[in-house]
């Protein structure tokens, strides 16, 4: 749920935050956290990763994307905030006493039961099973692209893929990007939509909040010197001085297809995503 503050300062005006009511305040267990090494900004004085640096110190939470404790029921003990991702996470305690973090699906509360299996089980939010056992039209998330590899796609806040159909060995999925692609029907997927859908509506309000997240300022190429960017140079509001826009490294930009034509997974893409055009 979004919370809006009174406009007591210019940065507070129209600023919004996510209400943390209902989220656990406890620290993550020691065996499920690790120090997050910081890899951004400069190396030997030179910028190696643009627009990143200076984020707030945080622990990395070890997330179980595979959920390979098959046919052992787990109980949700807490729903927690994770600074490393847009969705919430839940701490699951299994019957054998082991604790694991998983991505929180929307609608899953404390004391809820979840189950992961390679067989056909009940279609319930939080349960995980092969795509071939899931009914058509069901929203799914944390989907494997290759069997036993762990969930790779549809993991961000509020996202879900829709199961559209089956072929002999593949399931047809419509992804959040509107791309339609084939995934092996043996691959595992979790039932439901990822939690925290309001995250996309946050208004950050001031630059400092982005700096805490590790996002540094992005400068237009045409505002730079000629030595720093192909668009640079000129006086005042001069244009880029080129026929086509370029990246800082001189390659064509904006609308140029970058996916390799001979990539072996192209055959699994039935329909490419629909690009949204900016309103003028």
BATI-125919 format. One line per 2 residues: number of its first residue (from 1); for each residue x, y, z of C-alpha. Coordinates in pm, 1 decimal, always signed. Layout:
<rs>
NUM = X,Y,Z; ...
</rs>
This chain:
<rs>
1 = +0.0,+0.0,+0.0; +135.2,+344.1,-96.0
3 = +168.7,+609.6,+170.7; +184.6,+980.3,+77.6
5 = +330.8,+1239.0,+315.3; +225.2,+1599.3,+367.4
7 = +424.2,+1840.1,+145.0; +630.6,+1987.7,+430.6
9 = +933.7,+2030.8,+200.4; +975.5,+2050.3,-179.7
11 = +1109.1,+1692.7,-188.4; +814.1,+1565.1,+18.1
13 = +564.1,+1709.7,-230.6; +405.6,+1417.2,-420.4
15 = +663.2,+1177.8,-269.9; +528.8,+831.4,-185.8
17 = +662.4,+528.4,+0.0; +541.7,+172.8,+45.2
19 = +376.0,+107.3,+379.0; +569.8,-160.9,+566.5
21 = +271.7,-257.0,+783.3; +247.1,-634.1,+803.4
23 = +616.0,-692.6,+722.1; +843.3,-856.5,+978.3
25 = +1109.7,-637.2,+1142.0; +1336.6,-930.0,+1239.0
27 = +1687.7,-967.4,+1098.1; +1740.9,-1249.8,+846.5
29 = +1890.7,-1572.0,+990.5; +2271.7,-1586.1,+970.7
31 = +2277.9,-1891.4,+744.3; +2040.5,-1719.5,+497.3
33 = +2234.0,-1395.3,+458.2; +2575.4,-1291.1,+334.0
35 = +2774.7,-970.7,+291.5; +2687.0,-805.7,-38.8
37 = +3008.9,-716.2,-216.2; +2994.8,-380.0,-383.1
39 = +3087.0,-387.0,-754.5; +3008.8,-58.1,-922.9
41 = +3151.3,+282.4,-1005.3; +3526.1,+315.8,-1050.7
43 = +3811.9,+70.8,-1085.0; +4163.0,+218.1,-1066.4
45 = +4014.2,+566.1,-1096.7; +3813.2,+497.8,-1411.1
47 = +3435.9,+457.0,-1434.4; +3374.1,+92.7,-1525.4
49 = +3000.5,+78.4,-1448.8; +2806.6,+391.2,-1545.4
51 = +2524.7,+536.9,-1334.4; +2590.5,+308.8,-1035.5
53 = +2763.2,+366.4,-702.7; +2720.0,+475.6,-342.1
55 = +2434.4,+253.2,-233.9; +2331.6,+191.3,+124.6
57 = +2496.1,-98.8,+305.4; +2281.3,-412.9,+308.8
59 = +2286.0,-790.8,+349.8; +2213.4,-1022.3,+58.6
61 = +1930.3,-1266.0,+137.4; +1984.9,-1613.3,-9.9
63 = +1669.1,-1692.1,-207.2; +1568.9,-2048.1,-294.6
65 = +1477.3,-2011.5,-663.0; +1483.5,-2390.5,-718.4
67 = +1247.5,-2490.0,-433.5; +1370.8,-2846.8,-466.6
69 = +1243.1,-2977.9,-132.7; +982.4,-3189.5,-306.8
71 = +671.8,-3323.4,-131.4; +771.0,-3167.7,+204.0
73 = +516.2,-2914.1,+325.6; +643.3,-2575.2,+434.8
75 = +486.6,-2313.1,+660.4; +524.4,-1936.6,+608.6
77 = +652.6,-1781.0,+932.3; +716.0,-1422.0,+819.8
79 = +686.2,-1183.9,+525.1; +992.6,-959.4,+493.4
81 = +1131.7,-665.1,+299.4; +1430.0,-738.6,+75.0
83 = +1646.0,-437.7,-23.5; +1793.2,-631.7,-316.8
85 = +1467.1,-684.0,-510.2; +1133.6,-516.9,-578.0
87 = +917.6,-799.6,-441.0; +879.1,-909.9,-80.1
89 = +1019.2,-1242.2,+40.5; +879.7,-1501.7,+281.0
91 = +1061.4,-1720.7,+530.8; +943.3,-2080.8,+498.1
93 = +1001.2,-2344.3,+766.4; +969.8,-2701.5,+639.8
95 = +856.1,-3002.3,+841.6; +1214.3,-3126.5,+875.4
97 = +1310.7,-2793.6,+1040.9; +1499.6,-2635.7,+749.8
99 = +1441.5,-2265.5,+678.5; +1449.8,-2108.5,+331.8
101 = +1357.0,-1778.2,+171.9; +1135.1,-1772.2,-137.5
103 = +984.6,-1490.5,-344.4; +651.5,-1390.9,-190.6
105 = +347.4,-1439.9,-415.1; +55.3,-1201.9,-362.9
107 = -210.3,-1334.0,-127.1; +23.7,-1560.2,+71.0
109 = +3.5,-1478.1,+442.3; +172.6,-1585.4,+764.5
111 = +89.6,-1947.7,+863.5; +0.8,-2035.2,+501.6
113 = +115.8,-2376.6,+378.3; +310.5,-2428.3,+53.6
115 = +425.8,-2737.0,-132.4; +667.7,-2804.3,-416.1
117 = +641.0,-3124.9,-615.8; +730.8,-3288.8,-946.2
119 = +385.3,-3448.0,-947.7; +38.5,-3300.8,-990.5
121 = -70.2,-3123.7,-670.4; -336.7,-2872.6,-567.6
123 = -336.1,-2549.8,-772.9; -295.0,-2303.5,-484.3
125 = -104.3,-1976.3,-449.0; +255.9,-2053.7,-351.5
127 = +254.0,-2417.6,-467.8; +511.9,-2521.1,-728.9
129 = +490.3,-2794.3,-991.8; +574.9,-2868.9,-1357.7
131 = +396.6,-2653.6,-1616.0; +228.1,-2955.9,-1774.1
133 = +9.9,-3002.9,-1461.4; -102.3,-2637.6,-1436.8
135 = -442.8,-2542.9,-1589.7; -458.3,-2299.6,-1882.6
137 = -503.3,-1933.0,-1794.3; -329.1,-1968.1,-1457.6
139 = -85.7,-1686.6,-1362.6; +258.9,-1824.3,-1274.3
141 = +595.7,-1680.3,-1165.9; +957.2,-1782.7,-1090.1
143 = +965.8,-2000.3,-1402.4; +1251.6,-2225.3,-1508.0
145 = +1388.2,-2192.0,-1861.1; +1571.9,-2523.4,-1836.6
147 = +1478.9,-2817.3,-1616.6; +1643.0,-2828.3,-1268.7
149 = +1806.8,-2489.4,-1327.5; +1587.1,-2288.5,-1089.8
151 = +1352.4,-2001.2,-1162.5; +1500.6,-1746.9,-1404.9
153 = +1214.0,-1532.2,-1533.1; +906.2,-1349.4,-1396.4
155 = +1045.6,-1267.0,-1051.9; +991.2,-890.1,-1014.4
157 = +716.7,-722.0,-811.0; +362.6,-763.5,-942.7
159 = +462.9,-971.8,-1244.9; +307.8,-1294.6,-1372.5
161 = +310.5,-1502.4,-1689.7; -9.5,-1654.4,-1827.4
163 = -19.8,-2016.3,-1941.1; -177.0,-2007.7,-2287.6
165 = -145.7,-2358.2,-2431.3; +56.6,-2676.2,-2481.3
167 = +234.3,-2854.6,-2763.0; +371.1,-3207.9,-2742.5
169 = +668.7,-3115.8,-2520.8; +634.9,-2740.2,-2459.2
171 = +413.0,-2497.7,-2272.5; +321.4,-2167.0,-2433.0
173 = +360.2,-1867.9,-2199.4; +266.8,-1504.0,-2238.6
175 = +530.7,-1310.2,-2043.1; +477.4,-971.9,-1869.5
177 = +657.4,-804.1,-2161.6; +381.7,-942.0,-2395.7
179 = +636.4,-1178.2,-2555.3; +495.5,-1526.1,-2621.0
181 = +747.6,-1807.6,-2595.8; +780.6,-2182.2,-2552.1
183 = +916.2,-2336.3,-2232.5; +957.9,-2708.3,-2167.6
185 = +646.5,-2845.7,-1996.5; +877.4,-3028.3,-1751.8
187 = +1002.8,-2695.5,-1610.2; +875.5,-2588.8,-1268.6
189 = +670.0,-2274.7,-1202.6; +507.6,-2126.5,-891.8
191 = +135.8,-2049.2,-883.1; +23.4,-1688.9,-846.5
193 = +141.8,-1335.0,-910.6; +450.1,-1188.1,-741.7
195 = +376.3,-968.3,-439.8; +411.4,-589.7,-400.7
197 = +242.7,-473.1,-725.2; +224.9,-110.1,-599.1
199 = +605.2,-82.7,-626.3; +577.3,+48.2,-982.9
201 = +376.0,+351.5,-863.9; +634.7,+482.3,-614.4
203 = +729.5,+846.9,-668.7; +1083.5,+883.4,-539.7
205 = +1054.8,+1257.2,-478.2; +1423.4,+1345.8,-455.1
207 = +1757.3,+1241.9,-598.0; +1884.2,+1125.7,-257.7
209 = +1647.0,+829.6,-249.2; +1791.8,+705.7,-577.2
211 = +2145.6,+750.4,-440.4; +2058.5,+527.4,-144.3
213 = +1955.6,+261.1,-396.7; +2291.3,+288.5,-574.1
215 = +2167.1,+487.1,-874.3; +2391.0,+778.6,-973.7
217 = +2290.9,+1064.7,-1206.0; +2245.2,+1003.1,-1578.4
219 = +2370.7,+1287.3,-1800.3; +2258.2,+1350.6,-2160.8
221 = +2523.2,+1287.9,-2423.8; +2458.5,+1624.1,-2592.8
223 = +2538.4,+1799.3,-2263.7; +2890.3,+1647.4,-2260.9
225 = +3216.2,+1748.5,-2423.8; +3301.9,+1595.3,-2764.9
227 = +3571.8,+1380.3,-2603.7; +3319.1,+1219.1,-2366.1
229 = +3034.5,+1127.7,-2603.8; +2960.2,+1118.1,-2980.9
231 = +2667.5,+1360.0,-2920.7; +2886.3,+1609.4,-2734.1
233 = +3003.5,+1958.0,-2834.1; +2836.8,+2264.5,-2979.3
235 = +2689.6,+2571.4,-2815.1; +2365.1,+2595.0,-2618.8
237 = +2088.6,+2356.7,-2725.1; +2263.9,+2225.5,-3034.7
239 = +2149.7,+1891.5,-3184.6; +2360.6,+1577.8,-3173.3
241 = +2518.6,+1656.1,-3512.8; +2476.1,+1299.9,-3642.5
243 = +2234.0,+1122.6,-3875.3; +2153.1,+859.2,-3609.0
245 = +2193.1,+851.3,-3229.8; +2491.5,+660.0,-3091.4
247 = +2593.2,+503.6,-2761.6; +2889.2,+648.3,-2567.0
249 = +3102.3,+385.2,-2745.0; +2993.0,+484.9,-3096.2
251 = +2746.9,+204.6,-3174.0; +2396.6,+276.5,-3315.2
253 = +2129.7,+333.2,-3050.0; +1751.8,+374.6,-3011.3
255 = +1550.4,+110.2,-3193.3; +1844.3,-93.1,-3323.9
257 = +1795.4,-466.6,-3269.0; +2074.4,-606.8,-3053.1
259 = +1962.8,-970.5,-3024.8; +2177.4,-1209.4,-3230.8
261 = +1991.3,-1340.9,-3536.6; +2144.1,-1686.7,-3498.4
263 = +2081.1,-1721.0,-3125.0; +1969.5,-2080.2,-3064.8
265 = +1674.6,-1981.0,-2844.7; +1511.6,-1766.9,-3117.0
267 = +1311.1,-2070.6,-3227.1; +1130.4,-2071.6,-2889.8
269 = +1000.1,-1715.3,-2933.3; +659.5,-1728.5,-3104.5
271 = +580.1,-1359.0,-3082.7; +813.4,-1073.2,-2995.7
273 = +714.8,-815.1,-2735.4; +505.8,-512.5,-2829.9
275 = +708.2,-196.4,-2780.2; +517.9,+89.2,-2622.7
277 = +563.7,+417.4,-2805.8; +613.5,+734.4,-2605.3
279 = +328.0,+983.8,-2622.2; +432.6,+1309.4,-2785.4
</rs>
